[in-house]
């Protein structure tokens, strides 16, 4: 995480380097966030339309690099946050996942 000098608060930078073994035509992005061990946020998005500047479907088999920032407000409560995220493809098969654990 880095200070967001433009908007205040902080930004979380995320980066994914992977190699798709098969074509990714469509899918779903899932995210779960916990605050001090308690459920805080859970959602899912259509992978190919959630953020078209970052995700550009379809993907052919081979290496893939994706990166972006997530704005975190300055007023976020202090404590421990954990985040799980995963992607399922058009066949409902999990093709990627990630985990973050940080303390404010």
C-alpha positions as CSV (number, residue, x, y, z in Angstrom):
1,X,0.0,0.0,0.0
2,X,1.1,3.5,-0.7
3,X,-0.1,7.0,0.2
4,X,-2.6,8.4,-2.3
5,X,-1.2,11.9,-2.6
6,X,-4.0,13.0,-5.0
7,X,-7.1,11.9,-3.2
8,X,-5.9,11.2,0.4
9,X,-5.9,7.9,2.1
10,X,-4.0,5.0,0.6
11,X,-4.0,2.9,-2.5
12,X,-3.6,-0.8,-2.7
13,X,-1.6,-1.8,-5.7
14,X,-2.3,-5.3,-7.1
15,X,-0.5,-7.2,-9.8
16,X,-1.1,-10.6,-11.3
17,X,1.4,-12.6,-13.4
18,X,0.0,-15.9,-14.6
19,X,-0.1,-18.2,-17.5
20,X,-3.5,-19.4,-18.7
21,X,-3.4,-23.1,-19.7
22,X,-6.6,-22.7,-21.7
23,X,-8.6,-19.8,-23.2
24,X,-10.5,-17.6,-20.8
25,X,-13.6,-16.4,-22.7
26,X,-15.7,-15.4,-19.7
27,X,-15.7,-15.8,-15.9
28,X,-16.5,-14.5,-12.5
29,X,-14.3,-12.6,-10.0
30,X,-15.1,-13.3,-6.3
31,X,-13.9,-11.3,-3.3
32,X,-14.2,-11.7,0.5
33,X,-12.9,-9.2,3.0
34,X,-12.7,-9.6,6.8
35,X,-12.0,-7.0,9.5
36,X,-10.5,-8.3,12.7
37,X,-11.8,-11.8,11.7
38,X,-15.4,-10.7,11.1
39,X,-17.0,-10.7,7.6
40,X,-16.9,-7.1,6.2
41,X,-17.5,-7.4,2.5
42,X,-18.3,-10.2,0.0
43,X,-19.2,-9.8,-3.7
44,X,-18.8,-11.2,-7.1
45,X,-18.5,-9.6,-10.5
46,X,-18.6,-10.6,-14.2
47,X,-14.9,-10.8,-14.9
48,X,-15.0,-9.4,-18.4
49,X,-17.1,-6.3,-17.6
50,X,-16.1,-5.4,-14.0
51,X,-13.2,-3.2,-15.0
52,X,-12.6,-3.1,-18.7
53,X,-9.5,-0.9,-18.4
54,X,-7.8,-3.7,-16.4
55,X,-9.4,-6.9,-17.6
56,X,-9.7,-7.4,-21.3
57,X,-11.4,-10.6,-22.3
58,X,-11.0,-12.9,-24.0
59,X,-7.6,-14.2,-23.0
60,X,-5.7,-16.7,-25.2
61,X,-3.6,-19.5,-23.5
62,X,-0.3,-18.1,-22.5
63,X,1.3,-15.5,-20.2
64,X,-0.9,-12.7,-18.7
65,X,0.0,-9.6,-16.8
66,X,-2.7,-7.5,-15.0
67,X,-2.2,-4.6,-12.6
68,X,-4.2,-1.8,-11.0
69,X,-4.9,0.3,-7.9
70,X,-7.7,0.2,-5.4
71,X,-8.6,3.3,-3.4
72,X,-8.8,2.8,0.3
73,X,-10.5,5.8,2.1
74,X,-8.6,7.7,4.8
75,X,-11.3,7.0,7.4
76,X,-10.9,3.2,7.4
77,X,-10.8,1.8,11.0
78,X,-7.5,0.6,12.4
79,X,-7.3,-3.2,12.6
80,X,-6.4,-6.4,10.7
81,X,-7.9,-6.9,7.3
82,X,-7.7,-10.1,5.2
83,X,-8.9,-10.5,1.7
84,X,-9.4,-13.6,-0.5
85,X,-10.1,-13.2,-4.2
86,X,-10.5,-15.9,-6.9
87,X,-11.5,-16.2,-10.5
88,X,-13.6,-19.0,-12.1
89,X,-13.7,-19.5,-15.8
90,X,-16.6,-20.1,-18.2
91,X,-16.6,-23.7,-17.0
92,X,-16.9,-22.8,-13.3
93,X,-13.3,-24.0,-12.8
94,X,-11.1,-21.9,-10.4
95,X,-8.2,-20.5,-12.6
96,X,-6.6,-18.1,-10.1
97,X,-6.7,-16.9,-6.6
98,X,-5.0,-14.5,-4.2
99,X,-4.8,-13.5,-0.5
100,X,-3.8,-10.4,1.3
101,X,-3.3,-9.8,5.1
102,X,-2.5,-6.3,6.4
103,X,-2.9,-4.2,9.5
104,X,-3.7,-0.5,9.5
